[in-house]
Amino acid sequence: MGKQTIKAWSWVHKWTSLLCTLFLLMLCLTGLPLIFHDEIDGALNPDSWTPANPAAEHLTLDEILDTALESRPGEVPIFMSFDIERPVVNVTSGPSADAPGSAMHFASFDLTSGNLVPPADNGESVMEFILQLHTDMFLGLPGMLFLGFMGILFALSVVSGVVLYAPFMRKLEFGTVRRQQSKRLKWLDYHNLLGITAVAWLLVVGLTGVINTLEEPIIETWKSQELADLVASNEGVAASASRASLDAAVSAAIEEAPDMELQFVAFPGSGFSTKAHYAVFLHGRTPVSEHVIAPVLIHAGTGEVAGLREMPWYAKALSLSRPLHFGDYGGLLLKLVWAVLDLLTIFLLVTGVYLWLARGNRRMRVERQLDNGEVLEA
């Protein structure tokens, strides 16, 4: 590699690193507790609720729906969602299926008894605050896109660091740390060694973070194109005055995608369905695929399957990037590995700033020696 090429890559590495360091440091510091989001949230906000009849057979979804509507006369169901860890079903109802959010009513029901489940009264979660800061710095989509740009700069700094590693370390064995020479050289060797060791993880976390910042435009594109196309292709189907069994509709949807499980149901007339269909949303069963969603339309009068639409590649990329970014798909051991690598990244950022400042101080000392006519050491 020629001197001019090395100089160009050095310029890229220096400025991409410096421009993103402050924001990457914030992301690393907030990302560290987010790796253990579930554990910390559970410790700070313990759930004291227990099901009324833990050993009892669960009520059917139709029974839960009838119970929910009996307590809200004159309202219609809009959404039904399901608690992952507890036998709890959430029902959203309103005066009409297309009612605004302010007019909707949300209630949770115990699947073992049909009793109301009291809402959690935890106030504003500390983890929610940290997540919001990590996601968009409380600036919404502009904040997300800005952090995405910082993520691109970070990826460029990692790539340029890899390119520069070989020519700068060509006279040294891999893993060499020159402890007997200057303090700056020692920290430079630590910086290079740890950076090249964790390069794959740095790129994975950096690039998945960039994808995550595009969540809003990706989801909106999916809703306005793929999901809207599925709904539009069945929009002309006549609605039925009778209502087919919700349990049967969910079972029919799962038969269409047996490797997936129930996530939520959108009722006829809601924003995620047609006037004649249940929209049954399924998601993957594994920690890696749990964010991959497939909607199935079921005719609300006959219970017949009207169509299934898998997520497009760009939406799947978003769904798969989430567990990769936070390392929450392999249990506590993988989270601990992610935490160690996160701390390593903080070390790389801090040493990078130190090396830049130390180099600037060295240059100033050299200039002073030249001005004073002093003899410089080799």
N, C-alpha and C positions, 0 to 999 in steps of 0.2 A: 504494500500500500504506500503510495507516494506521500510526500510531506504535505502537499496541498490538500489531498484527500483527508489525511488525518486532521489537518487544521480545520477543514470544513465540518467533519464529524465532531470535533472538539467543541466547535462553536454551537452546533446543534445541541450537544449534550449539556453544555453549560447553561444556555438560555432556556431550553425547555425545562430543565430541572429547577432553575431559579424562579421561573414564572409560576410554576405549579406548586412549589414547596409549601408555602403557607397553607394553601387550601388542602393539599394532600395530608399535611400534618393534622389539620382539623378532622379530615375524613378518617384517618387512622385512629385518632384519639376517641372519636365518637363510635367508630366501627368496632373497637375493642369490646365495650359492653354490649353492643348489638349482637355480637357472636353468641353471647349467653343471654339473649333477650328473654327466652322463655323461663330460664332458671331465675333470673333477676326479677322479672315481673311476678313470677309465682311467689318469690320470697317477700317482695314488697306489698303485693296485693293478694294474700291468700284467699282462696275460695272456700267459704264456710258452708255453702249449700251442699246438701246431699239429697239424692232421689228418695221419694217417699217409700217406694217398694223396690229396693235394689234387686231382689231375686225374682220379681214379677215379670211376666211376659209383657213386652212393650205393646202399647196401644197402636192401632193402625194410623196411618197418616190421615185417612178420612175421618176417623174419630177425633183426632186432634183438631182438624180443620172445623168440624162441626162444633166442637167445644169453643174454639176461638170465635166463630161467627155468632154463637149464642150470646156471648158476652158483648157483642158489638152489633146490635140489631140495626138493619138498614145498610150495613157495610158489605163490601165484597172483598174477597181475597186478592192480594196483589202479588206478594212474594211469600215463599216459604224457604227458610234456610235451616241448616243443621249444625249443631255444635259437634266439633270433631272429638272432643275428649269426654263430653258428658251426654247422658241420655236426654237431650234438650232439643226441642224444635221451636224455631222462631217464626211467628206469623205476622206479616205486615198486611194490614187491611186499610180500607178507606171508603169514602162515599161513592167512588167510582174507580175503575181500574187505572184510569189515566190521571188520578188526582195528584196534585203537586205534593212535594215532600212534606210541606208544612201541615197538610191535611191527613197525612198517613198516621196510622197507629201501629206501634210495634209492641208485641208481647211474646214472652217465652213460656213454654209449657213443658212440664215434666212428662216424658214419654212413659213413665211407669205408673202414673196416676192421672194425668190430665190437669194437675194443679198448676197454677201460675208459679213461675220461677221468679223470685224478686230480682230486680235489676241490680247489677253490681254498683256499689257506691264507693268507688275508689278515687274519685276526683280525677284530676289530670295526671295521667301516669308519667313518671319520670322517664320511662323508656320511650313513650310517645314523643316527648320533647326532644330527646336525643335523636330519635329516628327522623323527626322532621328537620332537625338541624343537619343531619347527615344527608338527607334526601335532597332538600332544596333551599336550605338556609332560610326558611320561612318566606321565600320569594316566589313560590309557585313554579310554574313552567319555566320562566326566565332563569330562576335559580338552578333548576335541574339541568337546563341546557348549558349554563355556564360551567357547572361542575362536570358535565360531560366533556366540554372543551378542555378543562383541566385534566381530565382522564386521558384524553388523546395526547396532550403534551407529556403526561407521565409515561405513556406507552412509548412515545418517541424518545424520551430520555433513557428508558430501559434499553431499547433497541440500539441507540447510539452508544450506550455504555458497553453493550456486548461487542459491537463493532470495534470499539477502542481497546477492549481488554487484551486482545492478542498482540497488537503492536507495542502496547505499553508494558506488557509483561513477558515479551518474547525472550528476554535474557534471564528470566527467573523461573524457577520451578513453580508448578501450580500449588497454591496455598502458602507461598512464602510471605512472611511478615517481617519486615526489616526493623526489628525492635531496637537494634544498636545504633541506628542512624537517627536522623532528625525526627522530632515528634510528628511533624506533618507527614513524612513518608510512612511512618508506622500507621497512622490513621488512614492514609490513602490506601495502604495494602489491606487493612481491615475492611474498608469501604468496598474495594474491588472484589475481595474474596467473598464477602457475604452477599454482595449484589449478584455475582455470577452464579453463586450456589442457589439462590432463590429466584433466578430469572424467570423460570416457567410459572411459578406461583404469582410473581409480580405482574406478568402479562395477563394471566387468567383473571386475576382480581381486577386489574385495571380495565381490561376490555369488557368484562361483564358489568363493571360499574358504569361504563359508557353506555352499554345497551340499556341498563336499568334507567338511566336518565331520559331515555326516549319512551318511557312507559306510556305517557299520556298520548302522544301522537300515534304510537303503535296500536293501542287499544281503540282509539277513535277510528283509525283506519280499518281495523278489523270489524268494528261495529257498523261503520258506514258502508262497507263493501261486502265482506263475506257473510256476516250475520244478517245484514239488511237484505242481501240477495236470497238467503234462505227464507226469511220472513215474507219477502215480496212474492216469491214463487208460490206461497200458500195463502196470500192475502185475500184472494177471491173466494176462498172456501167459506160456505155459509156457516154461521154460528148456530149452535144447538141450544135449545132451551133447557135440555137435560144435561147433567154433568156425569161423565163417566168416572169410575172409581179412580181416585188419585193413586192409590197403591198399585192398581193394575197398570196405569200409565207409566209409573216409575219403573215397574218390573219390565214392561215392554221396552223402555228406553235402555235399561241396563243390558237387556238381551242383544241390543244393537251394538253395544260396546262392552263386552263382558270383562275386559281388563280394567274397567273404570268403575268408580263409585259415585254415589249421589252427592252433589254439592248444593244446588238450590233449584227451586221451581219458580218459574214466572207464569202467572195465571193469564187466561185470555184477556186481551185488551191492555195489558201492561206494556211498558216500553220495550220489553225484551221478547215479546211474543206477538201473535196475531189475535184477532177478535174471536177466533175459533179454536185455538190450540193452547195446550200446555206447552211451555218450553222447559224441558228438563235438562239442566246443565250437569254434566258429569265431569269428574276430574280423575287424574291418575292415582293409583293406589300407593305408589312409593314416594319417599321424601323427595326424590329427584323429579318425578313426573307429576306431583300433586298440583302443580300450577298449570298443567296442560289441560285445557278445557275442550269439551265437545258438546254442543247443544243438539238436542233431539226434539223435534216437534211431534206432539201426540195430539190427535184430534180430541178435543175435550168432550165431544158428544158420543163418539164411537169408540174411543180408545185406540184407534189405528195409528200406526207410525206413519208420519207424513214425510220425514226426512231427517238426516243427520249430516252435520257439516263439521269436519275437523278444522282445527285452527290452522291458518296458513303458516308457512315456514317462518316468517318474521315474528309472528306472535309466539310460536313455539320457542324461537330463539330467546325471546324475552322471558318466557316461563322457565326455561332451563337455566337462564343466567342467574336467577335469584338464589337458588340453593348453592350454586357454584361460588357466588360472590361472598356469601356469609358462611359457607361451610356447614350448613345445618342439615345435611343429608346423611351423615355417617355417625351420629351419636356424639357423646361427650368427648371421646378420644379425638375425633376429627376436629371438634371445636377447639380443643386444647392446642392441636397442631396449628390451626388457623390463628389462634391468639399469639403463639410464639412467632409465627411468621409476620404477624401484624407488628409486634414489638421490634422485630428485625427491620421492618420497613421504616419505622420511626427512627431507628438508629441510622439507617442509610440517609434519611432526609437530614437529620441533625449533623452527621459527619460531612455530608455534602456541603451544607452551609459553612461549616467550620473550615473545610478545605478551601472554599472560595475566599473566605475572609483571610485565612492564613496566607494564601497566595498573594492577595492584595497587599497585606502588611509587608510581605517579603519584597514585593516590587517597590514599595515605598522606601524600604531600607536601602535597596540597591540604588535607587535614584538619589537618595541623600548622599551615599558614598561617592557616587559619580560627581555630584555637585561639589563635594568637599575635596575631590581629587584623591580619595583614599584608594589603596590597593585592594581589590576584591579577591576574596578567596575563591579558589577553583571549585 
